[in-house]
Amino acid sequence: MPLQVKRLLLVFGFFIGSMIVLIHFLTPDSFYQFGHYRGKALDEISNHEAKYVDVKSCAMCHDSIAAVKDSSFHKSINCETCHGPGYKHIEDPEKNKMDKPQDREFCIICHAKNPARPQKEIKQIDAVEHNKGEVCITCHNPHKPWE
């Protein structure tokens, strides 16, 4: 066997041996507890503070708005989609106000004419021609879009 092949085998052997030692010392004890996952990760994740607020949480204080929204075309859209993260608002409503989209471009994200979108489910407008320069909420209540 040529000398360069022997040296190459020695380098590969050292590399493979080093990897085995590193895997042994760096793999957490709970790894493979639930398949190819770290079992203790579930406990760590469950101890994190929840950041998601569902519609029911919003409805506890804003029940009249929730009732109107539940009968609208936007009933399947979570409040946080338009108003931003709600967990801080729940902690201190006076200090942490929710976003109220004032920009025309915000509504256009979903409602601009797009042949790829289902037209029966999503009302589409020609953003260039429809009420140029006006903010959408001047004429439309997003919680009651049919008015």
N, C-alpha and C positions, 0 to 999 in steps of 0.2 A: 504494500500500500504506500503511495507517495506521501512524503512528509507534509505537504500542504493539505491533503485530505485529513490526515491525523490531527493537524492543528485545527482545521475546520470542525471536525467532530468534537474536539475538546471544547471549543468555543460554544457549540450548540449544546453540549452536555452541561456546561456551566450555566448557560442561559436557561435551559429547561429546569435544572436543579434550583436556580434562584427563583424562578416563577413558582415552583411547588412550595418552597419555603415561604414566599410572600403570600401566596393563597392561603396557606395554613394559618399564618399569623394575622392576616388582614380580613379574613372572612368572619363576619359576626356569628356568634353562637346560634342565633335564631334563624340563620339562613337555611333555606330548604324546609322550614317548618310547614309552610303551606305551598309546597312546590318550589319554583325558582324565585322565591321572595323571602324577604326578611320578616319573620313573624312579629317582632317587636315594633315594626313600623306601624302596624294597625293601632296599637296603644298610643304611640306618639302622635299619629294623625288625629285620633279621636280626642286628644287633649287640647288640640288647637281651637282657638275661638272661631266660631262659625262666622263667616263673612257674607253668606248668602241670605237674603231676606225674601220670603215668598209673598205672594199676593195676600194670603191670609193674615200675615203679620201687618201688612199695610192696612188691611180692612179693619183691624181692631180699633184704629183711631179714625180712619177715613172711610167709614162704612157707607156714607152717602155716595161718595165718588166711586167706591168699589161696586155698589149696586148699579150705578149708571154704566160703568165700564163692563160689567158682567152681561149687560144686554146689548153691548156694542160689537162692532166688527173686530175690535182690539181685545176682546175678552181672553184670547189665548196668549197674549203678549204679557210678559211679566212687567211689573211697574219699574223694575230696575233697568229695563231695556231703554226706556226714555229718560228716567229720572236719576239714573246713576245708583251707586251702592247705597243701600239703605241702613246698614247696621249701625253706622255712626249716628244717623238721624234718630234711630230708636233709642240709643243711649242718651242723647241730649237733643231733643227736637228744636229747642230755641237756638242753640249754638250751631247746629249742623242742619242747615236748610237743604232741601232736595233741589236738584237741578230742574229748571223749567225751560225746556228747549224753546228758544226765541228765534233761532236761525232757520230760515227757509230751507237751507241745505240739509238740515236734519231730517225733515219729512221726505225729502227727495230721495234719500237713501233707499227707502222702500217703495215710494209711490211714483218715481219717474217711469216713463214709458220704457218697457223692456219686454220684447217679444218672448224672452225665455221664461218670464214669470207667468203664473196662472192668472189670467185676467179676471176670472170669475171670483177668485178669493181676494185678490189685492187690487183695490181701486188705483188705476194708473192715470197720470196726467202728463200733458206735454209741459214740462217744467219751463221751457223757454217762452211759451205763449200764455200759459195759465196765470193770470194776475201778476204780471211782471212787477218785481220790486216789492210786493206785499209779503208780509210774514203770514204763514199759513194760519196761525191761531187767531189772526184778526177776523177771519171768516169762519174757521172750523174749530170746534171743540174736539180735541183728540179723544176725549172720553165719550163723546156723543157725535161721532163724525157724520151721521146722517142729517144733522141740522145745519 
